[in-house]
Amino acid sequence: MAEHLNNKELLNNINTPSDLRKLSEEQLPQVCRELRRFIIESLAHNPGHFASSLGSVELTVALHYVFSTPDDKIVWDVGHQAYAHKILTGRRERFHTNRKLGGLKPFPSPDESEYDAFVAGHASNSISAALGIAVAAEMQHRKQHVIAVIGDGSMSGGLAFEGLNNVSSTPNNLLIILNDNNMSIDKSVGGMSQLLISMHSSQLYNKVRYKIARGLTKTGLLNDQRAKRLTRFNNGLKAMLFKQQNIFENMCTRYFGPTDGHDVCELVRMLRLVKEMKGPKMLHIHTVKGKGYEPAEKNATLWHQPGLFDAETGERIVSGDKIPRFQDVFGETLLELARENPDIVGITPAMPSGCSMNILGKEMPERFFDVGIAEGHAVTFSAGLAKGGAMPFCNIYSSFMQRAYDNLIHDAALQRVNMVLCLDRAGIVGEDGPTHHGAFDISYLRPIPDITIASPYDEHELRRMMYTAQQPDMGTFVIRYPRGKGSLAEWRCPLEAIEVGKGRCMSEGNDVALLTLGPIGKNVADVVQKAAEKGISVAHYDMRFVKPIDTDLLHAVGKKFNKVVTLEDGAVTGGIGSAIAEFMATNGYTPTIHCLGMPDKFVEHGTTKELHKLCRMDSNAVLDAILKP
């Protein structure tokens, strides 16, 4: 358990990294202790990404101490790591507003601070982005250090390796820091491995190496191509001598490490060592998620984003509400289905606990596949499983599914494979903000032929849709549902099929038709009664399916009503409201149509309730649309 600190003078006097750089190296460990305690106490009351931020404290201090930020650029991979960075870069006094409506953004963003070089909401993009910044600086003859910090499993993403491949073939001086929290890439092998580490990190070794290289370059004996061949020969010789391969050096990126990522003074030494080196290089550090807070160190997954907790005892403050989250209903239902259907397998890109597929993994580990942060691979792997006769349930957060769009079209829909794609966190997700809102899935899925797109009204409907989706010859079946809790304490129900492409009437009416999709329809059920009190009779329809859309229902609505209001938890542009408007126009119906949903802009962070109101998606906005002349 972290100890209380009586002296917080150092952190309180650091308003920018330039203040940090005025300190002596001997003072840096105290800065780290104060910074870690500040994060613990802040997040106990204002929840956020906890374990990853504690694990990157020393690295953050060392980076801002050695490099001249903001002139030098740090590109973070996944903003989970960046709370210490925010606190040291002029946002300490506002950190209590983090993730709150109108407060600090949940992840690094150039819109918020000049110290944030690039948006860091999705994984694996730091190397590509940082390389672009570094090459642009070189083209414009600016002396600028650029650092990519990649961690939290992001090296498993294909984009990271695409970036590494380009790093090896493009002239640059990029520094890549691999923040490896127990997801090791290189295997350390006894004393010989330690000798290699020591040799590569020594001042003498690098000084001699680069003096020789500079001399050869000046005499014209070492051009770019010869330098690359010499590097490859050097790397091959080391691999033979030390009986170990290093993927980074094999790609012409100099490698240093692994080293202790919680020794701030050693990190400062290493960063100074590699700072002025020419060419791409990687510093590999080992860190511990949750470092300095015992409960988080013991269970980093649980403490990734733990919610409210007591900073002193480590006790998490959990609601006594018995209503389950949609993700838990998904996980329990998947296990039920798998017990009955031996062909069912579960696939997730590094989100087994987040989507509750760990429930299947615990009982049937041989039928559960966590493929790492690799959404495209998850979809294509699932399609391959389906081709081989399995019945895959692939669960990906809606926002992350954007990265696998081509895979869905080319490898799944085009081949009409039988697979289920469950999009968790569809719609407004709350405090995680614009990088995580599941805004666009309906819009980008609608044009794809030969797929089914559904969204359940409640937990019972989710179970029935999952049961329906695994029936034979259903093709690629997409089910989208939101983050958080549903509405039913008694969520278990018989597993039975529903008719694909059919909506249902929730209440009859004569004046206005209210057409909703998904659980957000349940949130505005009281609108029908409020409208009735004002003399307007509203018919409420739960559409259930975006594709195939219920044409019989829409024909009936088009013939009967002069006014239609649609509501969806997703982007209005291209969503189900657009689909309904297209149908009405195509078939000669002329009702006035009001489409409600996420507006044509990136929605910021806040509570779900706040954002529904801000986006005009709450019950008051629906009532206003119904009452509008």
VEXVOBA-597877 format. One record per residue (C-alpha): residue in one letter; residue number from 1; y negated, x, z. Coordinates in Angstrom, 3 decimals. Example, Ala and Ser with C-alpha at 12.3 -4.5 7.8 and 13.67 -1.06 7.14 Angstrom:
2
   aa     i         yy         xx         zz
    A     1      4.500     12.300      7.800
    S     2      1.060     13.670      7.140
***
This chain:
629
   aa     i         yy         xx         zz
    M     1      0.000      0.000      0.000
    A     2     -3.430      1.353     -0.889
    E     3     -5.499      2.338      2.150
    H     4     -8.991      1.165      2.936
    L     5    -11.706      3.657      2.099
    N     6    -14.630      4.150      4.411
    N     7    -16.622      6.094      1.862
    K     8    -17.418      4.455     -1.450
    E     9    -20.540      6.461     -2.124
    L    10    -19.215      8.178     -5.234
    L    11    -18.242      5.055     -7.177
    N    12    -21.337      3.154     -6.065
    N    13    -23.504      5.867     -7.593
    I    14    -21.673      5.974    -10.926
    N    15    -23.468      3.608    -13.275
    T    16    -22.594      5.425    -16.491
    P    17    -20.203      8.245    -17.424
    S    18    -23.139     10.675    -17.380
    D    19    -23.283     10.113    -13.605
    L    20    -19.558     10.866    -13.401
    R    21    -20.043     14.127    -15.287
    K    22    -22.519     15.341    -12.631
    L    23    -19.708     15.485    -10.084
    S    24    -17.491     18.480     -9.412
    E    25    -13.854     18.424    -10.413
    E    26    -12.917     18.466     -6.738
    Q    27    -14.611     15.074     -6.308
    L    28    -12.643     13.356     -9.074
    P    29     -9.590     12.433     -6.961
    Q    30    -11.914     10.569     -4.590
    V    31    -13.459      8.718     -7.529
    C    32     -9.958      7.672     -8.580
    R    33     -9.098      6.420     -5.096
    E    34    -12.310      4.394     -4.905
    L    35    -11.852      3.052     -8.398
    R    36     -8.288      1.987     -7.709
    R    37     -9.306      0.217     -4.504
    F    38    -12.188     -1.506     -6.309
    I    39     -9.767     -2.873     -8.925
    I    40     -7.308     -4.083     -6.276
    E    41     -9.953     -5.882     -4.237
    S    42    -11.638     -7.359     -7.334
    L    43     -8.481     -8.712     -8.932
    A    44     -7.189    -10.179     -5.684
    H    45    -10.014    -12.736     -5.942
    N    46    -10.605    -12.810     -9.708
    P    47     -7.220    -12.503    -11.446
    G    48     -6.662    -10.307    -14.468
    H    49     -4.408     -7.600    -15.907
    F    50     -3.472     -5.644    -12.821
    A    51     -0.611     -3.146    -13.095
    S    52     -1.658     -1.568    -16.399
    S    53     -5.216     -0.999    -15.189
    L    54     -4.036      0.723    -12.005
    G    55     -1.812      2.967    -14.086
    S    56     -4.651      4.298    -16.235
    V    57     -7.238      5.147    -13.539
    E    58     -6.893      8.955    -13.632
    L    59     -6.747      9.025    -17.419
    T    60     -9.944      6.972    -17.671
    V    61    -11.827      9.204    -15.241
    A    62    -10.661     12.354    -17.026
    L    63    -11.626     11.021    -20.467
    H    64    -15.153     10.091    -19.490
    Y    65    -15.530     13.347    -17.548
    V    66    -14.537     15.602    -20.450
    F    67    -15.909     13.709    -23.433
    S    68    -19.525     12.737    -24.112
    T    69    -19.124      8.989    -24.308
    P    70    -20.507      6.831    -25.851
    D    71    -21.236      9.397    -28.593
    D    72    -17.578     10.360    -28.489
    K    73    -15.391      7.331    -29.105
    I    74    -12.413      6.070    -27.104
    V    75    -10.279      3.455    -28.865
    W    76     -8.061      1.620    -26.392
    D    77     -4.763      0.125    -27.464
    V    78     -4.353     -3.163    -25.608
    G    79     -7.225     -3.784    -23.221
    H    80     -4.790     -4.181    -20.324
    Q    81     -5.495     -0.526    -19.604
    A    82     -9.274     -0.671    -19.716
    Y    83    -10.601     -2.149    -16.452
    A    84    -11.421      1.280    -15.024
    H    85    -13.203      2.016    -18.294
    K    86    -15.336     -1.107    -17.917
    I    87    -16.218     -0.267    -14.318
    L    88    -17.315      3.289    -15.159
    T    89    -19.399      2.232    -18.163
    G    90    -22.164      0.186    -16.571
    R    91    -20.234     -3.000    -15.799
    R    92    -19.287     -2.455    -12.166
    E    93    -21.875     -4.870    -10.787
    R    94    -20.765     -7.579    -13.224
    F    95    -17.052     -6.967    -12.895
    H    96    -16.686    -10.015    -10.640
    T    97    -17.488    -12.092    -13.762
    N    98    -14.597    -10.593    -15.735
    R    99    -12.718    -13.283    -17.746
    K   100    -15.075    -16.003    -16.538
    L   101    -17.083    -18.215    -18.900
    G   102    -20.223    -16.283    -19.836
    G   103    -19.026    -13.180    -17.956
    L   104    -17.420     -9.924    -19.021
    K   105    -14.923    -10.191    -21.837
    P   106    -11.221     -9.891    -21.003
    F   107    -10.730     -6.929    -23.348
    P   108    -12.922     -4.127    -24.742
    S   109    -15.387     -5.360    -27.351
    P   110    -18.254     -3.599    -29.153
    D   111    -20.246     -6.820    -28.720
    E   112    -20.279     -6.185    -24.989
    S   113    -20.838     -2.433    -24.682
    E   114    -21.577      0.614    -26.789
    Y   115    -18.775      2.332    -24.869
    D   116    -16.242     -0.057    -26.436
    A   117    -15.465      1.452    -29.819
    F   118    -13.120     -1.260    -31.083
    V   119    -11.702     -4.649    -30.062
    A   120     -8.481     -4.129    -28.103
    G   121     -6.659     -7.435    -27.735
    H   122     -3.528     -6.857    -29.819
    A   123     -1.197     -3.874    -29.614
    S   124     -0.569     -0.862    -31.855
    N   125     -3.888     -0.753    -33.737
    S   126     -5.589      2.142    -31.919
    I   127     -4.291      5.009    -34.071
    S   128     -5.285      3.366    -37.352
    A   129     -8.713      2.310    -36.059
    A   130     -9.459      5.646    -34.417
    L   131     -8.398      7.523    -37.541
    G   132    -10.850      5.452    -39.571
    I   133    -13.666      6.233    -37.138
    A   134    -12.773      9.943    -37.142
    V   135    -12.630     10.198    -40.931
    A   136    -15.956      8.340    -41.277
    A   137    -17.567     10.793    -38.839
    E   138    -16.220     13.692    -40.890
    M   139    -17.551     12.186    -44.114
    Q   140    -20.994     11.758    -42.559
    H   141    -20.957     15.278    -41.077
    R   142    -21.223     13.993    -37.510
    K   143    -19.710     16.104    -34.757
    Q   144    -17.840     13.454    -32.843
    H   145    -14.637     13.432    -30.855
    V   146    -12.427     10.375    -31.352
    I   147     -9.578      9.517    -28.991
    A   148     -6.907      6.837    -29.409
    V   149     -5.249      5.755    -26.160
    I   150     -1.965      4.035    -26.888
    G   151      0.348      2.723    -24.191
    D   152      2.110     -0.242    -22.595
    G   153      4.882     -0.068    -25.177
    S   154      2.516     -0.195    -28.150
    M   155      4.273      2.710    -29.874
    S   156      7.060      0.262    -30.751
    G   157      4.729     -1.555    -33.143
    G   158      5.066     -0.734    -36.815
    L   159      1.312     -0.368    -37.277
    A   160      1.313      2.579    -34.861
    F   161      3.758      4.452    -37.090
    E   162      1.834      3.532    -40.232
    G   163     -1.202      5.070    -38.566
    L   164      0.738      8.182    -37.532
    N   165      1.975      8.624    -41.086
    N   166     -1.600      8.517    -42.391
    V   167     -2.807     10.847    -39.624
    S   168     -0.410     13.486    -40.923
    S   169     -1.743     13.297    -44.491
    T   170     -5.492     12.833    -43.939
    P   171     -7.755     15.681    -42.735
    N   172     -8.919     14.754    -39.235
    N   173     -9.344     16.001    -35.662
    L   174     -8.052     12.876    -33.951
    L   175     -6.685     13.088    -30.410
    I   176     -3.941     10.577    -29.609
    I   177     -3.064     10.018    -25.974
    L   178      0.307      8.422    -25.385
    N   179      0.084      6.697    -21.995
    D   180      3.814      6.459    -21.370
    N   181      4.625      4.329    -18.340
    N   182      8.387      4.807    -18.137
    M   183      8.918      4.122    -21.836
    S   184      9.634      7.721    -22.778
    I   185      9.771      8.867    -26.395
    D   186     10.781     12.515    -25.921
    K   187     13.689     13.246    -23.636
    S   188     12.973     16.078    -21.207
    V   189     15.944     18.442    -21.061
    G   190     16.003     20.747    -18.012
    G   191     14.234     24.067    -17.727
    M   192     14.059     24.769    -21.465
    S   193     12.017     21.624    -21.967
    Q   194      9.679     22.663    -19.159
    L   195      9.276     26.071    -20.789
    L   196      8.253     24.396    -24.033
    I   197      5.733     22.243    -22.195
    S   198      4.311     25.238    -20.342
    M   199      4.014     27.343    -23.481
    H   200      2.303     24.615    -25.457
    S   201     -0.206     23.837    -22.743
    S   202     -1.170     27.421    -21.994
    Q   203     -4.607     28.730    -22.831
    L   204     -3.158     32.002    -24.095
    Y   205     -0.677     30.395    -26.481
    N   206     -3.281     28.222    -28.156
    K   207     -5.926     30.937    -28.226
    V   208     -3.590     33.357    -30.003
    R   209     -2.267     30.668    -32.335
    Y   210     -5.690     29.618    -33.530
    K   211     -7.070     33.145    -33.794
    I   212     -4.245     33.917    -36.192
    A   213     -4.821     30.664    -38.084
    R   214     -8.578     31.290    -38.394
    G   215     -7.998     34.820    -39.609
    L   216     -5.583     33.676    -42.283
    T   217     -7.994     30.949    -43.364
    K   218    -10.946     33.347    -43.693
    T   219     -8.935     35.692    -45.875
    G   220     -7.898     32.808    -48.091
    L   221     -4.229     33.196    -47.239
    L   222     -4.022     29.861    -45.436
    N   223     -5.172     26.834    -47.431
    D   224     -4.441     23.222    -46.453
    Q   225     -1.081     23.068    -48.162
    R   226      0.056     26.407    -46.784
    A   227     -1.114     25.367    -43.323
    K   228      1.009     22.230    -43.502
    R   229      4.032     24.228    -44.661
    L   230      3.486     26.738    -41.864
    T   231      3.214     23.931    -39.310
    R   232      6.418     22.364    -40.566
    F   233      8.184     25.753    -40.426
    N   234      6.869     26.328    -36.901
    N   235      8.044     22.884    -35.799
    G   236     11.453     23.345    -37.397
    L   237     11.884     26.707    -35.715
    K   238     11.021     25.214    -32.321
    A   239     13.441     22.338    -32.868
    M   240     16.217     24.843    -33.623
    L   241     15.423     27.121    -30.673
    F   242     14.986     24.387    -28.080
    K   243     17.574     21.958    -29.501
    Q   244     15.207     18.994    -29.497
    Q   245     13.353     17.025    -32.151
    N   246      9.772     15.831    -31.839
    I   247      8.751     13.045    -34.183
    F   248      5.046     13.789    -33.779
    E   249      5.218     17.471    -34.676
    N   250      7.581     16.628    -37.511
    M   251      4.677     14.521    -38.809
    C   252      2.280     17.496    -38.526
    T   253      0.625     16.251    -35.337
    R   254      0.471     18.879    -32.587
    Y   255      2.170     17.680    -29.435
    F   256      1.368     18.485    -25.795
    G   257      3.293     17.186    -22.829
    P   258      4.639     15.227    -21.195
    T   259      2.365     15.786    -18.217
    D   260      1.508     13.908    -15.022
    G   261     -0.958     11.161    -15.876
    H   262     -1.950     10.731    -12.221
    D   263     -3.143     14.310    -11.676
    V   264     -6.768     13.891    -12.691
    C   265     -7.618     17.591    -12.459
    E   266     -4.659     18.563    -14.622
    L   267     -5.680     15.906    -17.142
    V   268     -9.192     17.356    -17.238
    R   269     -7.705     20.798    -17.901
    M   270     -5.487     19.491    -20.689
    L   271     -8.263     17.500    -22.329
    R   272    -10.587     20.502    -22.294
    L   273     -7.812     22.566    -23.826
    V   274     -7.261     20.264    -26.806
    K   275    -10.843     19.039    -27.167
    E   276    -12.026     21.571    -29.759
    M   277     -8.716     22.070    -31.528
    K   278     -8.756     21.346    -35.229
    G   279     -6.362     18.882    -36.747
    P   280     -4.543     15.877    -35.228
    K   281     -2.939     16.297    -31.819
    M   282     -1.131     14.173    -29.268
    L   283     -1.216     14.441    -25.494
    H   284      1.785     12.714    -23.925
    I   285      1.268     11.645    -20.295
    H   286      3.575      9.917    -17.852
    T   287      2.064      7.202    -15.662
    V   288      3.299      4.458    -13.351
    K   289      2.210      0.862    -13.889
    G   290      0.700     -0.447    -10.681
    K   291      0.117      3.080     -9.356
    G   292     -1.303      3.107     -5.835
    Y   293     -0.287     -0.456     -4.947
    E   294      3.268     -0.639     -3.690
    P   295      4.135     -4.237     -4.691
    A   296      2.966     -3.564     -8.253
    E   297      4.828     -0.262     -8.460
    K   298      8.053     -2.004     -7.411
    N   299      7.696     -4.881     -9.891
    A   300      5.242     -4.033    -12.652
    T   301      6.311     -7.006    -14.792
    L   302      5.501     -9.526    -12.087
    W   303      2.229     -7.734    -11.353
    H   304      1.153     -7.384    -14.972
    Q   305     -1.069    -10.426    -14.439
    P   306     -0.218    -11.714    -10.957
    G   307     -2.954    -14.279    -10.357
    L   308     -4.495    -14.579     -6.898
    F   309     -3.059    -12.437     -4.107
    D   310     -3.833    -11.001     -0.686
    A   311     -4.981     -7.415     -1.243
    E   312     -3.790     -6.289      2.198
    T   313     -0.346     -7.861      2.341
    G   314      0.472     -8.073     -1.363
    E   315      1.407    -11.722     -0.948
    R   316      0.803    -13.693     -4.132
    I   317     -0.918    -17.049     -3.754
    V   318      1.240    -19.477     -5.710
    S   319      0.546    -23.162     -6.224
    G   320      3.015    -25.577     -4.641
    D   321      2.840    -27.823     -7.701
    K   322      6.369    -28.616     -8.928
    I   323      5.327    -29.313    -12.516
    P   324      6.813    -26.513    -14.657
    R   325      5.148    -24.479    -17.349
    F   326      6.042    -25.216    -20.957
    Q   327      7.489    -21.711    -21.260
    D   328      9.916    -22.388    -18.396
    V   329     11.066    -25.644    -19.969
    F   330     11.632    -23.699    -23.170
    G   331     13.653    -21.015    -21.362
    E   332     15.840    -23.463    -19.432
    T   333     16.417    -25.626    -22.498
    L   334     17.334    -22.634    -24.644
    L   335     19.996    -21.666    -22.123
    E   336     21.370    -25.227    -22.100
    L   337     21.561    -25.233    -25.886
    A   338     23.154    -21.779    -25.983
    R   339     25.890    -22.893    -23.616
    E   340     26.833    -25.620    -26.101
    N   341     26.162    -23.760    -29.344
    P   342     27.761    -20.270    -29.491
    D   343     25.704    -19.343    -32.563
    I   344     22.361    -19.484    -30.721
    V   345     20.635    -16.172    -30.015
    G   346     17.172    -15.440    -28.584
    I   347     14.661    -12.965    -30.001
    T   348     11.278    -11.991    -28.585
    P   349      8.821     -9.159    -29.275
    A   350      8.399     -7.730    -25.758
    M   351      7.659    -11.053    -24.043
    P   352     10.943    -12.000    -22.305
    S   353      9.298    -13.040    -19.024
    G   354      6.120    -14.324    -20.676
    C   355      8.063    -16.823    -22.782
    S   356     10.895    -17.213    -20.206
    M   357     13.580    -16.022    -22.594
    N   358     14.699    -13.770    -19.741
    I   359     16.522    -16.861    -18.470
    L   360     18.867    -16.601    -21.456
    G   361     18.947    -12.813    -21.155
    K   362     20.115    -12.929    -17.567
    E   363     23.120    -15.157    -18.238
    M   364     23.916    -14.104    -21.811
    P   365     22.552    -10.580    -22.355
    E   366     24.703    -10.115    -25.462
    R   367     22.853    -13.014    -27.124
    F   368     19.335    -11.907    -26.185
    F   369     17.226     -9.384    -28.113
    D   370     13.895     -7.956    -26.975
    V   371     12.740     -6.015    -30.051
    G   372      9.604     -4.495    -28.515
    I   373      6.053     -5.070    -29.693
    A   374      7.112     -5.702    -33.287
    E   375      6.382     -9.250    -34.375
    G   376      7.098     -8.699    -38.056
    H   377     10.448     -7.145    -37.265
    A   378     11.238     -9.998    -34.865
    V   379     10.869    -12.546    -37.676
    T   380     12.762    -10.550    -40.311
    F   381     15.482     -9.624    -37.806
    S   382     15.805    -13.328    -36.991
    A   383     16.046    -14.168    -40.682
    G   384     18.789    -11.573    -41.057
    L   385     20.651    -13.037    -38.083
    A   386     20.383    -16.471    -39.703
    K   387     21.731    -15.116    -42.996
    G   388     24.645    -13.714    -41.048
    G   389     25.481    -17.107    -39.567
    A   390     23.678    -17.013    -36.226
    M   391     21.164    -19.622    -35.042
    P   392     18.116    -17.621    -33.930
    F   393     15.384    -18.911    -31.650
    C   394     12.493    -16.482    -32.133
    N   395      9.673    -16.887    -29.601
    I   396      6.285    -15.322    -30.389
    Y   397      2.850    -16.084    -28.978
    S   398      0.815    -17.984    -31.566
    S   399     -1.924    -15.354    -31.724
    F   400      0.608    -12.540    -32.210
    M   401      2.471    -14.463    -34.894
    Q   402     -0.485    -13.787    -37.190
    R   403      0.910    -10.267    -37.559
    A   404      4.180    -11.522    -39.047
    Y   405      2.823    -13.899    -41.678
    D   406      4.314    -12.109    -44.682
    N   407      7.673    -11.815    -42.929
    L   408      7.723    -15.558    -42.306
    I   409      6.962    -16.342    -45.947
    H   410      9.111    -13.720    -47.691
    D   411     12.024    -13.319    -45.314
    A   412     12.410    -16.786    -43.775
    A   413     10.802    -19.685    -45.644
    L   414     11.452    -18.377    -49.164
    Q   415     15.135    -17.958    -48.333
    R   416     15.325    -21.289    -46.490
    V   417     17.079    -19.666    -43.559
    N   418     17.998    -21.807    -40.568
    M   419     15.936    -20.405    -37.716
    V   420     13.641    -21.743    -35.017
    L   421     10.237    -20.155    -34.487
    C   422      8.729    -21.157    -31.155
    L   423      5.003    -20.446    -30.894
    D   424      4.067    -20.143    -27.235
    R   425      0.383    -20.099    -26.185
    A   426     -0.664    -22.304    -29.113
    G   427     -4.253    -23.557    -28.860
    I   428     -6.801    -22.654    -26.190
    V   429     -5.294    -20.122    -23.771
    G   430     -8.217    -19.795    -21.366
    E   431     -9.370    -16.542    -19.803
    D   432     -7.666    -14.179    -22.276
    G   433    -10.243    -15.190    -24.860
    P   434    -10.586    -14.947    -28.648
    T   435     -7.910    -12.317    -29.242
    H   436     -5.313    -14.557    -27.601
    H   437     -6.298    -18.148    -28.459
    G   438     -3.624    -19.697    -30.665
    A   439     -6.230    -21.109    -33.011
    F   440     -4.931    -20.538    -36.513
    D   441     -1.194    -21.218    -36.661
    I   442     -1.410    -24.748    -38.066
    S   443     -3.931    -23.630    -40.676
    Y   444     -1.889    -20.673    -41.896
    L   445      1.500    -22.390    -41.646
    R   446      0.617    -25.597    -43.538
    P   447      0.587    -24.030    -47.038
    I   448      4.057    -22.482    -46.662
    P   449      6.731    -24.491    -48.525
    D   450     10.057    -25.480    -47.019
    I   451      9.184    -25.228    -43.350
    T   452      8.883    -27.812    -40.602
    I   453      5.944    -27.685    -38.168
    A   454      6.118    -29.712    -34.968
    S   455      4.288    -29.945    -31.653
    P   456      5.650    -31.826    -28.613
    Y   457      3.595    -34.379    -26.694
    D   458      5.269    -33.402    -23.404
    E   459      8.225    -31.515    -21.958
    H   460     10.750    -34.170    -22.969
    E   461      9.583    -33.936    -26.555
    L   462      9.846    -30.122    -26.435
    R   463     13.487    -30.381    -25.406
    R   464     14.257    -32.938    -28.106
    M   465     12.526    -30.869    -30.781
    M   466     14.477    -27.757    -29.755
    Y   467     17.722    -29.748    -29.937
    T   468     16.759    -31.131    -33.356
    A   469     15.736    -27.739    -34.719
    Q   470     19.163    -26.166    -34.169
    Q   471     20.989    -28.848    -36.121
    P   472     22.545    -27.740    -39.450
    D   473     20.392    -27.361    -42.568
    M   474     17.027    -27.693    -40.818
    G   475     15.634    -24.574    -42.496
    T   476     12.775    -22.736    -40.824
    F   477     11.603    -24.965    -37.982
    V   478      8.369    -24.145    -36.111
    I   479      7.581    -25.606    -32.683
    R   480      4.156    -24.919    -31.175
    Y   481      3.226    -25.581    -27.554
    P   482      0.437    -24.491    -25.203
    R   483      0.132    -22.064    -22.349
    G   484      0.519    -23.340    -18.825
    K   485      1.860    -26.426    -17.146
    G   486      2.836    -29.677    -18.748
    S   487      2.664    -33.064    -17.100
    L   488      6.183    -34.014    -15.989
    A   489      7.717    -33.078    -12.638
    E   490     10.988    -34.630    -13.804
    W   491     11.164    -32.708    -17.047
    R   492     14.892    -32.773    -17.694
    C   493     16.063    -35.448    -20.111
    P   494     19.050    -35.996    -22.413
    L   495     19.105    -33.611    -25.365
    E   496     19.034    -35.762    -28.466
    A   497     17.746    -35.472    -32.009
    I   498     14.542    -37.059    -33.268
    E   499     13.716    -37.975    -36.836
    V   500     11.912    -35.112    -38.548
    G   501      8.508    -35.987    -39.976
    K   502      7.992    -39.148    -37.959
    G   503      5.159    -39.831    -35.535
    R   504      4.993    -42.645    -33.040
    C   505      2.547    -45.273    -31.858
    M   506      1.554    -44.747    -28.220
    S   507     -0.682    -47.820    -28.001
    E   508     -1.660    -50.582    -30.411
    G   509     -5.266    -51.262    -31.416
    N   510     -7.415    -52.826    -34.125
    D   511    -10.769    -51.020    -34.400
    V   512    -10.241    -47.250    -34.369
    A   513     -7.175    -45.075    -34.971
    L   514     -6.857    -42.007    -32.691
    L   515     -4.374    -39.520    -34.147
    T   516     -3.420    -36.580    -31.906
    L   517     -1.012    -33.662    -32.117
    G   518      0.763    -32.092    -29.171
    P   519      0.106    -32.157    -25.412
    I   520     -3.649    -32.451    -25.837
    G   521     -2.968    -36.069    -26.808
    K   522     -1.708    -36.737    -23.292
    N   523     -4.927    -35.312    -21.864
    V   524     -7.017    -38.013    -23.576
    A   525     -4.737    -40.994    -22.993
    D   526     -7.376    -42.510    -20.680
    V   527     -9.796    -42.724    -23.614
    V   528     -8.028    -45.837    -24.905
    Q   529     -8.783    -47.674    -21.652
    K   530    -12.386    -46.428    -21.501
    A   531    -13.001    -47.551    -25.062
    A   532    -11.486    -50.963    -24.280
    E   533    -13.958    -51.353    -21.430
    K   534    -16.696    -50.932    -24.035
    G   535    -15.155    -53.526    -26.331
    I   536    -13.438    -51.192    -28.802
    S   537     -9.712    -51.504    -29.454
    V   538     -8.136    -48.074    -30.094
    A   539     -4.685    -47.439    -31.544
    H   540     -3.288    -44.092    -30.421
    Y   541     -0.700    -42.274    -32.534
    D   542      1.192    -39.104    -31.586
    M   543      1.756    -37.380    -34.928
    R   544      4.472    -35.011    -33.650
    F   545      4.837    -33.272    -37.030
    V   546      2.263    -31.475    -39.127
    K   547      4.789    -30.895    -41.876
    P   548      6.374    -33.015    -43.167
    I   549      3.598    -35.358    -42.107
    D   550      4.390    -39.013    -41.470
    T   551      3.174    -40.615    -44.698
    D   552      4.347    -44.093    -43.724
    L   553      2.241    -43.936    -40.572
    L   554     -0.782    -42.643    -42.496
    H   555     -0.479    -45.341    -45.158
    A   556     -0.492    -47.964    -42.408
    V   557     -3.552    -46.351    -40.773
    G   558     -5.392    -46.043    -44.094
    K   559     -4.841    -49.738    -44.890
    K   560     -5.840    -51.038    -41.465
    F   561     -8.658    -48.876    -40.084
    N   562    -12.157    -48.041    -41.228
    K   563    -12.523    -45.301    -38.622
    V   564    -10.126    -42.478    -37.738
    V   565    -10.515    -39.815    -35.042
    T   566     -8.171    -36.798    -35.023
    L   567     -7.653    -34.341    -32.158
    E   568     -5.707    -31.091    -32.161
    D   569     -5.524    -27.944    -30.024
    G   570     -6.207    -25.567    -32.881
    A   571     -8.723    -24.762    -35.589
    V   572    -10.227    -27.827    -37.263
    T   573    -10.448    -25.946    -40.562
    G   574     -7.088    -26.377    -42.232
    G   575     -5.507    -28.162    -39.272
    I   576     -3.798    -31.522    -39.035
    G   577     -7.167    -33.300    -39.188
    S   578     -7.702    -31.652    -42.558
    A   579     -4.222    -32.717    -43.640
    I   580     -4.953    -36.336    -42.674
    A   581     -8.312    -36.276    -44.492
    E   582     -6.604    -34.867    -47.598
    F   583     -4.000    -37.614    -47.478
    M   584     -6.619    -40.360    -47.170
    A   585     -8.657    -38.993    -50.075
    T   586     -5.615    -38.474    -52.290
    N   587     -4.357    -42.012    -51.696
    G   588     -7.697    -43.778    -52.144
    Y   589     -8.326    -44.693    -48.502
    T   590    -11.922    -44.413    -47.333
    P   591    -12.116    -44.503    -43.542
    T   592    -14.758    -42.507    -41.714
    I   593    -12.894    -39.518    -40.264
    H   594    -14.000    -37.423    -37.254
    C   595    -11.898    -34.278    -36.810
    L   596    -11.960    -32.700    -33.350
    G   597    -10.533    -29.300    -32.481
    M   598    -11.542    -25.669    -32.255
    P   599    -14.743    -25.030    -34.246
    D   600    -15.167    -22.610    -37.139
    K   601    -16.006    -19.662    -34.894
    F   602    -14.231    -17.401    -32.427
    V   603    -14.044    -19.173    -29.086
    E   604    -14.865    -17.014    -26.075
    H   605    -13.075    -16.906    -22.734
    G   606    -13.180    -19.302    -19.786
    T   607    -10.883    -21.820    -18.141
    T   608     -9.039    -24.167    -20.467
    K   609    -11.007    -27.105    -19.086
    E   610    -14.321    -25.329    -19.665
    L   611    -13.395    -24.368    -23.212
    H   612    -12.139    -27.842    -24.124
    K   613    -15.528    -29.165    -23.066
    L   614    -17.387    -26.378    -24.855
    C   615    -15.448    -27.002    -28.075
    R   616    -15.888    -30.780    -27.860
    M   617    -12.156    -31.342    -27.435
    D   618    -12.171    -33.103    -24.056
    S   619    -11.845    -36.826    -23.337
    N   620    -15.619    -37.329    -23.263
    A   621    -15.963    -35.837    -26.743
    V   622    -13.150    -38.041    -28.048
    L   623    -14.780    -41.134    -26.526
    D   624    -18.121    -40.160    -28.089
    A   625    -16.459    -39.872    -31.499
    I   626    -14.827    -43.286    -31.067
    L   627    -18.083    -44.909    -30.017
    K   628    -20.183    -43.184    -32.661
    P   629    -21.465    -45.759    -35.222
***
